[in-house]
Amino acid sequence: MKKNEYESIFLSDIHLGTRDCKAVEVIDFLKATRCRKLVLNGDIVDGWALRGGGKWLPNHTKFVRTVLKKMEKQGTEVICLRGNHDDILERFLPINFGNLRIVEEYIHATPQGDYLVVHGDGFDSVTTSHKWVAVAGARAYELLLGVNRLYNRWSALRGKEYFSLSRKIKAKVKSAVSFVDRYEDQLKELASVKNCKGIVCGHIPTPADKMLEGGIHYLNSGDWVESLTAIVEKEPGEFELIHYREFMARSESEQSLEAYRGDFIEGMEGTQSNTVFAA
């Protein structure tokens, strides 16, 4: 299978250790790509969930192996940032193991200017000042995802598409919408202070690729629980927000077209050979 080539790939909020982590999908995505740099921007492992009775599944181990294989076989440099759900990493930062670096924040250089990479939880007052509230909120979110899971099983039997109950609720709650706006404004200010032209974050599962006031390029890679999104750098400084299902459908279509071309060319060469032989 031909792999999609990128300069860099940014993933966040995979939440290994939770039942609703889409480990299979993120593994499929990584196997379909090749990159010089892979940035894992926080909440890759959900320590909160594991301490509260979460379960580490075989596919979660397979994800780790997939990343290690990219490092070993493809020479990919892996930058891992701590998030709030894997905040245990704070005790060890920074760490360097060959092609693997674990850091608090990261400056990603491009020909057009630097991009600041942070998980983003430092701009969530609930996470930073009232951790117990954040943990309780995470448990409530897990419960909501459980309800969502049951609803979508019933919905799938009726031939309907996946529906995100949690995203629908958040879209209806004005305080949630205003929180996203404040979050983006704060990260914009941080990028300006750091003299960066853009910022790449995660933390809130609202994927985005847009220009903010002041010319700051705001990129949010979303999550691998509901949005299933990533930020890719196609050429140095050229970014794109990727949605898993669209990406895989496009890749399969390109593979089918490539196979058709190969069969067509092989058939034409065979026809020419037969013609020469007959002559």
N, C-alpha and C positions, 0 to 999 in steps of 0.2 A: 504493500500500500504506500503510495506516494504521500509524504508528509508535507503539511503546510509550513513554510519556512518563515520565521520571525526573528527580529533582533531581540525582542524581550516579550515576556508574558507576565502579567500581573494578576494574581489570584488572591482572594481574601475570604475569610469567614466560611471555611469548609466545615468546621465543627465536627471533626472526627471524634467519635465517642458518643454521638447522639443517633437516635434511630432515624431521624429525618435527614441526616447528611446524605447527599447524593454522590457517594464515593464512586459508584460504578460510572456515572456520567462524567465526573471530573477525570477519572482514569482514561476513559474513552477519548476525551478531549486532549489529554496530554500525549496519548499514544498517536494521535493524528497530527501532532505538531512537532516541530524541532525549533529550538531557540538557543541563542548564545547565553541569554540570562533569564532565569526564572525567579520572580520576586513573589514570595509568599507573605502577604501583608496582614498578618495577625489573625488570631482565632482559628488557626489551622487545626489544633487539637483543643477540644472543649473540656478544660480541666474542671470547670464548674459542674458540668453534667456528670463527669466521671466520679467526682467526689459525692455527687447526689444520687448515685445509683445508675448512672449511664452505662452503656455497654459498648465495649470495643469489639467490633466485628471483623471477620477475616478480610473483607474488602478495605477496611481502614488500614490494615497492615499492608495490603496490596498497593494502596496509594503511596505509602512510604517507600516501598520497594520500587515503584515506578519512578519516583523522584530520584532515588539513588541510582537507578539504572541510567537515567538521563545524564546524571553527573558523570558516571563511569564510562558509558558507551558513547555519549554524544559530546562530552566535555562541557556540559552546561554549567554555568556558574549559578549557584542558588543563594539568594539573599532572603533570609527569614527575619521578619520583624515580630516582636511580641505584640499580642493583643490583650484585651482585658480578660478574655476567657482562658488564655494561656499565660497569664501574668506571672506564673512561676518562673518563667524565663528571665525575669528581671534580676534574679539572684546571680545570674551567670554572665550577663552582658558586659562587654561584647565578647563573642566567641568566634574563632577562626579555625576551621578544619579543612584545609586545602581549598576546594571549590565551594565550600559551604561557609557562609557568614551569618551570624545571628546578631542583630543590632536593634537599637531603639528607634532610630530613624535613618533614612538613607537619602543621599542626593544622587539622582539619576541624571547624568549629563547627556545633552543632545546638542547637535550643531546650532539649534535655534535658542538654546538656553537651558538652564537647569530646572529639573522637576523635583520637588520635595516629596518623598514617599513616607507617609506615617499611617498607622492604623486608624487613628482619629478619635479614640476613646477619651483622650485628654481634653476634648472639647465637649464632652457629655458630662454635665455637672452631676447627674444622678450616679453615673459610673464612678466618678472621681471622689465625690463627697459623701455619697450614701450607697456604699457597695451592697449593703443588705437589701436595699430597695431594688437595685439592679438585679441581684440574684433572684429575688422574689418575682421580678418581672420576667426574667428568663424562664423560670418555672411555669409561669402563667402562659408564656409564649409557647412552650413545649406542649402544654395542655391544649392550647388552641390549634397547634399543628396536628395533634392527635385527632381532634374533632375534624379538622380539615382532611386528614388521611381517610377517615371513615366515610366522609361525605363524597370524596373523589372515587373511592371504590364503588360506592352506590351509583355515582354519576357515570363511571366508566361502563358499568353494566347496561346503562341506558344509551351508550354511544356518544356521550357528551365529553367535551374537552376539559382539561384540568382547570380548576378554579381555586384561586387563593383567597380564602376567607380572611386571613390576617391582613393581607394587602388591601382588601376592600374596606376593612374596618379602619385601617390607618389612613386611607385616603379620605374617609368621611369625618375623621376627628380633626378639627381645626388646630388643636394644640400640637398634634403630630406634624401637620403640614408646616406650621410656623417653626417647629423645632428643626426641621430639615433646612429651612431658610437660614436660621441662625447658625446652624452647624456649618453651612457652606460659607457664610460671611466670615466666621471665625477662622476657618481654614484659609480663606482668601487672604486675610490679614497676616496670618503666619507665613504664607508663601511670600508676601511682599516684604516682610521683615527679614526673611532669609535670602532676599534678592533672587527669588526663583520666578520663572515665568509661568509655572504651573504646579499643581499638586495632585498626587495620586493617593487615594485613601480607600477605606472600606468602612467597617463598623456598622453603619446604618445600611440595611439591605435595599438601598435605592440606587441602582446603577445609573451612572450619568457620564456624559461627555459634552461639556458645554463651556462657553466663555462667560466668565463673570465680570462684573463691573470692575474697571481698572485693567482689563486685558489679561486677567489671570485665567489660565486654562484649568478647569476643574474636572478631574476624572475620578469616578467612584466605581470600583470593580464589582460591586454587588456581593452576592453570596452564592453558596452551593447548597442551599436548603430550599430556597424558593425561586430566586431569579435565574440561577444557573448562568452566570455571566462572567466575563473576563475582559481585561484591557490588554490589547496586543499592540506592539510597536512593529509595524510592517517594514518600514525603513527608519533610519535614525531620525527621531523627532516626529514621525508620522504615526499617530495613535488611532485606534479604532475600538469601539465597544462591541464585543462579540457575544451573541446569545447562542447558547449551546445547541438548541434544536435546529436553528437556522443554519448554524455553522456545519453541523453534521450532515444535514440534508444537502447543503451545497457541496460538501466534500464528496459525498456519495455520488452526487450527480456528475461532478468533475471526474471521478474515478470511472464511472460508467462510460462517459464520453471518451476518456483516454483509452479504455479497453476497446471501445468500438473503433476508434481510429487505428489502434494496433491491429485489430482483426481485418479492417478494411485494407490497410497497407499490405499486410501479409497476403491477403487474397489477391490483391493487384499484382504483387511480385510473383505469386504462384501462376497467375494467368499469363504474365509476360514470359515466364520460364517455359511454360507449356507451348506458347506460341513459337518461341525460338526453337524448341526441340522438334516441333512439328515441321518447321521449315527445313 
